[in-house]
Amino acid sequence: MRPFRDMALRRLVTLAPRYLPFADVATEDVPLSRLLRLSLFQITVGMALVLLVGTLNRVMIVELAVPATLVSGMLAIPLLFAPFRTLIGFKSDTHKSALGWRRAPYIWKGTLYQFGGFAIMPFALLVLSGYAEAVDAPQWIGLSAAALSFLLVGIGVHMVQTVGLALATDLVKEEDHPKVVGLMYVMLLVGMVISALIYGALLTNYTPGRLIQVIQASAVVTVALNLAALWKQESRNRERAIAMETERPESFRSAWAELIARPGAVQLMVLIGLGTFGFGMADVLLEPYGGQALGFSVAQTTLLTAILATGTLIGFAIASKTLSSGQPPERLAALGAGLGVPGFLAIILSSFAIGAPLFVAGTLAIGMGAGLFGHATLTATIRNAPDGRVGLSLGAWGAVQATCAGLGVLLAGLIRDALVASSALTGLRLQTPYNLVFTIEMIFLAAALVVAVQLLVRTKRSAKTMRDSAPQTNPVEVP
């Protein structure tokens, strides 16, 4: 038995770098176990995303009968803080501490924001839905408390994810930055898949009391996992603290000007915005669409989030392996945007024929496209970062991505509610409002595909110019 176990372990070690392109980022100083423990903060971020965008969005619209516009507004509230991700990343690059810490204080603050939001969220939602009418609770209390809870969770997610990714890049060499960020995002998707399955199982028999237990348990798990992730990751560095005290601090304005002045930086942000908007509008409508148009239960629609995350995980794995071989990220970004178009087309057609199988296939395709697109644009952002400003660059990526995702969610809810309200007069089918949103997403993804191709052409021209301008060395003839 023991020889078989040893042989299996040796085989696993040899297979890991082949099928997990980020596995070779580990070194003796930073083993893979330490990186995996750090990635626990991505598990909590994925858990928050599934709970807010997936489970609660379905529960509020269907079970609690909250208007989709109001739900979309709640889910879009975190975008109010999204632009500040750039500033957070910059501050974590330049933070002054007597212990020499830069990232740890911001990760812990973000964790406390997440905990506070989850602590008050379930009761606020019940008051908002009118469930607490028996105790004469005014609805404005539920509305304001729910808005505050979503804002707090959004602030926490933005802070933890931005600074956590920057801390991960601090631990490895510069050439390994794309690999370690790839590992972090794979763990985000793993957290989304696992939490979606757990939430689906816990809420199979939905009751308001069970909803309270699930959300408050999420608050406790968030603190525990983030504390474990942060423990002894950033070393105390008195020399860095003294050096930063004597250095003249760089202003955020000058650092931002340097970032956007880099070739292709603005065009890359436009690409991120278009693609994120195209993929993000469906987040608030996929589960309600499955419940209302196809008759899925709460547990079944929650599994859709797991299917979407699984597709994204597959796309991320493909992108990690491809980018490690030196392929330009713009090519994968174009491939991801192109894959999303037939994915949404399959979802639209599922309401007319085939039904659930075609809907699931389209959801999986959308997830794969989002994974390819997300990893490619993230890698391009890191490669374009100025020296010593990885946090700023990651913050800019996160600000554009989160803002466009939030705007997409808000617009999707507005379109859905407006068409549903007019369906009684116009005789629209139930799935028509959803299909219109999916069509808009296809248009945005087509625009992202065009921008990605333009960036790819620009990259190839720049590489050709550099090769042509490089000094030619003539071989020395040996007599």
Backbone hydrogen bonds, N-H to C=O, Kabsch-Sander energy under -0.5 kcal/mol:
donor,donor_aa,acceptor,acceptor_aa,energy
5,R,1,M,-2.1
6,D,2,R,-2.6
7,M,3,P,-2.4
8,A,4,F,-2.3
9,L,5,R,-2.4
10,R,6,D,-2.4
11,R,7,M,-2.3
12,L,8,A,-2.2
13,V,9,L,-2.2
14,T,10,R,-1.8
15,L,11,R,-1.7
16,A,12,L,-2.1
18,R,15,L,-0.6
19,Y,15,L,-2.0
20,L,16,A,-2.7
23,A,20,L,-2.5
25,V,22,F,-1.7
26,A,23,A,-1.3
27,T,30,V,-2.1
34,R,31,P,-0.5
35,L,31,P,-1.7
36,L,32,L,-2.7
37,R,33,S,-2.0
38,L,34,R,-2.3
39,S,35,L,-1.8
40,L,37,R,-1.4
41,F,38,L,-1.6
42,Q,39,S,-1.2
43,I,39,S,-1.0
44,T,40,L,-1.7
45,V,41,F,-1.6
46,G,42,Q,-2.6
47,M,43,I,-2.2
48,A,44,T,-2.1
49,L,45,V,-2.3
50,V,46,G,-2.4
51,L,47,M,-2.2
52,L,48,A,-2.6
53,V,49,L,-2.4
54,G,49,L,-0.7
54,G,50,V,-1.3
55,T,50,V,-2.2
56,L,51,L,-3.1
57,N,52,L,-0.7
58,R,54,G,-1.7
59,V,55,T,-2.6
60,M,56,L,-2.9
61,I,57,N,-1.6
62,V,58,R,-2.8
63,E,58,R,-0.6
64,L,59,V,-2.9
66,V,60,M,-3.6
71,V,67,P,-2.3
72,S,68,A,-3.2
73,G,69,T,-2.3
74,M,70,L,-2.3
75,L,71,V,-2.6
76,A,72,S,-1.8
77,I,73,G,-0.9
77,I,74,M,-0.7
79,L,76,A,-1.6
80,L,77,I,-2.3
81,F,78,P,-1.4
82,A,78,P,-0.7
84,F,81,F,-1.4
85,R,82,A,-2.3
86,T,83,P,-1.0
88,I,84,F,-2.7
89,G,85,R,-2.7
90,F,86,T,-2.1
91,K,87,L,-2.9
92,S,88,I,-2.4
93,D,89,G,-1.2
94,T,90,F,-1.5
95,H,91,K,-0.9
97,S,95,H,-0.5
100,G,97,S,-1.4
106,Y,103,R,-0.6
107,I,103,R,-1.9
108,W,104,A,-2.2
109,K,105,P,-2.0
110,G,106,Y,-2.3
111,T,107,I,-1.9
112,L,108,W,-1.9
113,Y,109,K,-1.9
114,Q,110,G,-2.1
115,F,111,T,-2.3
116,G,112,L,-2.4
117,G,113,Y,-2.2
118,F,114,Q,-2.3
119,A,115,F,-2.0
120,I,116,G,-1.3
121,M,117,G,-1.1
124,A,120,I,-1.6
125,L,121,M,-2.3
126,L,122,P,-1.9
127,V,123,F,-2.1
128,L,124,A,-2.4
129,S,125,L,-2.1
130,G,127,V,-1.1
131,Y,126,L,-1.9
132,A,126,L,-0.8
133,E,130,G,-1.3
134,A,131,Y,-0.5
135,V,132,A,-1.5
136,D,133,E,-1.9
137,A,132,A,-1.2
141,I,138,P,-0.8
142,G,138,P,-1.1
143,L,139,Q,-2.6
144,S,140,W,-2.5
145,A,141,I,-2.6
146,A,142,G,-2.4
147,A,143,L,-2.3
148,L,144,S,-2.3
149,S,145,A,-2.4
150,F,146,A,-2.4
151,L,147,A,-2.2
152,L,148,L,-2.6
153,V,149,S,-2.3
154,G,150,F,-2.3
155,I,151,L,-2.8
156,G,152,L,-2.4
157,V,153,V,-2.6
158,H,154,G,-2.5
159,M,155,I,-2.4
160,V,156,G,-2.7
161,Q,157,V,-2.4
162,T,158,H,-2.0
163,V,159,M,-2.1
164,G,160,V,-2.1
165,L,161,Q,-2.2
166,A,162,T,-1.7
167,L,163,V,-2.5
168,A,164,G,-2.1
169,T,165,L,-1.8
170,D,166,A,-1.5
171,L,167,L,-1.1
172,V,169,T,-0.6
176,D,173,K,-1.2
177,H,174,E,-1.5
180,V,176,D,-2.3
181,V,177,H,-2.4
182,G,178,P,-2.0
183,L,179,K,-2.2
184,M,180,V,-2.2
185,Y,181,V,-2.2
186,V,182,G,-2.1
187,M,183,L,-2.1
188,L,184,M,-1.5
189,L,185,Y,-1.9
190,V,186,V,-2.3
191,G,187,M,-2.5
192,M,188,L,-1.9
193,V,189,L,-2.6
194,I,190,V,-2.7
195,S,191,G,-2.5
196,A,192,M,-2.2
197,L,193,V,-2.0
198,I,194,I,-2.3
199,Y,195,S,-3.1
200,G,196,A,-2.3
201,A,197,L,-2.0
202,L,198,I,-2.6
203,L,199,Y,-2.0
204,T,201,A,-0.9
206,Y,204,T,-0.9
211,L,207,T,-2.1
212,I,208,P,-2.0
213,Q,209,G,-2.0
214,V,210,R,-2.4
215,I,211,L,-2.2
216,Q,212,I,-2.3
217,A,213,Q,-2.1
218,S,214,V,-1.7
219,A,215,I,-1.4
220,V,216,Q,-1.6
221,V,217,A,-2.5
222,T,218,S,-2.1
223,V,219,A,-1.6
224,A,220,V,-2.1
225,L,221,V,-2.7
226,N,222,T,-2.3
227,L,223,V,-2.1
228,A,224,A,-2.1
229,A,225,L,-2.4
230,L,226,N,-2.1
231,W,227,L,-1.4
233,Q,230,L,-1.8
234,E,230,L,-0.5
235,S,233,Q,-0.7
237,N,99,L,-2.5
241,A,237,N,-1.8
242,I,238,R,-2.5
243,A,239,E,-2.5
244,M,240,R,-2.5
245,E,241,A,-1.3
246,T,242,I,-1.4
247,E,243,A,-1.5
255,A,251,S,-1.9
256,W,252,F,-2.7
257,A,253,R,-2.3
258,E,254,S,-2.0
259,L,255,A,-1.7
260,I,256,W,-2.4
261,A,257,A,-1.1
262,R,259,L,-1.3
265,A,262,R,-2.0
268,L,264,G,-2.1
269,M,265,A,-1.9
270,V,266,V,-2.0
271,L,267,Q,-2.2
272,I,268,L,-2.4
273,G,269,M,-2.5
274,L,270,V,-2.5
275,G,271,L,-2.4
276,T,272,I,-2.4
277,F,273,G,-2.3
278,G,274,L,-2.3
279,F,275,G,-2.4
280,G,276,T,-2.7
281,M,277,F,-1.4
282,A,279,F,-0.5
283,D,280,G,-1.4
284,V,281,M,-0.6
285,L,282,A,-0.9
286,L,282,A,-2.2
289,Y,285,L,-2.5
290,G,286,L,-2.2
291,G,287,E,-2.2
292,Q,288,P,-3.0
293,A,289,Y,-2.2
294,L,289,Y,-1.0
296,F,290,G,-2.8
301,T,297,S,-2.6
302,T,298,V,-2.1
303,L,299,A,-1.5
304,L,300,Q,-0.8
304,L,301,T,-0.5
305,T,301,T,-0.8
305,T,302,T,-0.7
306,A,302,T,-1.1
307,I,303,L,-2.4
308,L,304,L,-2.8
309,A,305,T,-2.5
310,T,306,A,-2.3
311,G,307,I,-2.4
312,T,308,L,-2.0
313,L,309,A,-2.4
314,I,310,T,-2.2
315,G,311,G,-2.4
316,F,312,T,-2.5
317,A,313,L,-2.3
318,I,314,I,-2.3
319,A,315,G,-2.4
320,S,316,F,-2.6
321,K,317,A,-2.0
322,T,318,I,-2.4
323,L,319,A,-3.1
324,S,320,S,-1.7
325,S,321,K,-0.7
325,S,322,T,-0.8
326,G,323,L,-1.5
327,Q,322,T,-1.4
331,R,328,P,-1.0
332,L,328,P,-0.9
333,A,329,P,-2.2
334,A,330,E,-2.0
335,L,331,R,-2.0
336,G,332,L,-2.7
337,A,333,A,-2.3
338,G,334,A,-2.3
339,L,335,L,-1.9
340,G,336,G,-1.4
341,V,337,A,-0.9
343,G,339,L,-1.2
344,F,340,G,-2.2
345,L,341,V,-1.9
346,A,342,P,-2.2
347,I,343,G,-1.6
348,I,344,F,-2.2
349,L,345,L,-2.4
350,S,346,A,-1.4
351,S,347,I,-0.6
351,S,348,I,-1.2
352,F,349,L,-1.7
353,A,349,L,-2.2
355,G,353,A,-2.9
359,F,355,G,-2.2
360,V,356,A,-2.7
361,A,357,P,-2.3
362,G,358,L,-2.4
363,T,359,F,-2.2
364,L,360,V,-2.4
365,A,361,A,-2.2
366,I,362,G,-2.3
367,G,363,T,-2.2
368,M,364,L,-2.2
369,G,365,A,-2.5
370,A,366,I,-2.6
371,G,367,G,-2.2
372,L,368,M,-2.4
373,F,369,G,-2.6
374,G,370,A,-2.9
375,H,371,G,-2.3
376,A,372,L,-2.1
377,T,373,F,-2.5
378,L,374,G,-2.1
379,T,375,H,-2.5
380,A,376,A,-2.3
381,T,377,T,-1.9
382,I,378,L,-2.1
383,R,379,T,-2.4
384,N,380,A,-1.2
385,A,382,I,-1.5
389,R,386,P,-1.9
393,S,389,R,-2.1
394,L,390,V,-2.9
395,G,391,G,-2.2
396,A,392,L,-2.2
397,W,393,S,-2.2
398,G,394,L,-2.6
399,A,395,G,-2.6
400,V,396,A,-2.3
401,Q,397,W,-2.5
402,A,398,G,-2.9
403,T,399,A,-2.3
404,C,400,V,-2.3
405,A,401,Q,-2.0
406,G,402,A,-2.4
407,L,403,T,-2.5
408,G,404,C,-2.3
409,V,405,A,-2.1
410,L,406,G,-2.4
411,L,407,L,-2.6
412,A,408,G,-2.2
413,G,409,V,-1.9
414,L,410,L,-2.1
415,I,411,L,-2.4
416,R,412,A,-2.2
417,D,413,G,-2.5
418,A,414,L,-2.3
419,L,415,I,-2.1
420,V,416,R,-2.2
421,A,417,D,-2.4
422,S,418,A,-1.2
423,S,419,L,-0.7
423,S,420,V,-0.6
424,A,420,V,-0.5
425,L,422,S,-0.7
426,T,422,S,-2.5
427,G,423,S,-2.4
432,T,429,R,-1.1
435,N,431,Q,-2.5
436,L,432,T,-2.1
437,V,433,P,-1.5
438,F,434,Y,-2.3
439,T,435,N,-1.9
440,I,436,L,-2.1
441,E,437,V,-2.0
442,M,438,F,-1.7
443,I,439,T,-1.7
444,F,440,I,-2.1
445,L,441,E,-2.4
446,A,442,M,-2.0
447,A,443,I,-1.9
448,A,444,F,-2.3
449,L,445,L,-2.2
450,V,446,A,-1.7
451,V,447,A,-2.0
452,A,448,A,-2.5
453,V,449,L,-2.1
454,Q,450,V,-2.0
455,L,451,V,-2.4
456,L,452,A,-2.3
457,V,453,V,-2.4
458,R,454,Q,-2.2
459,T,455,L,-2.7
460,K,456,L,-2.3
461,R,457,V,-2.2
462,S,458,R,-2.4
463,A,459,T,-2.4
464,K,460,K,-2.2
465,T,461,R,-2.5
466,M,462,S,-2.2
467,R,463,A,-2.0
468,D,464,K,-2.4
469,S,465,T,-2.1
470,A,466,M,-0.9
474,N,472,Q,-0.5
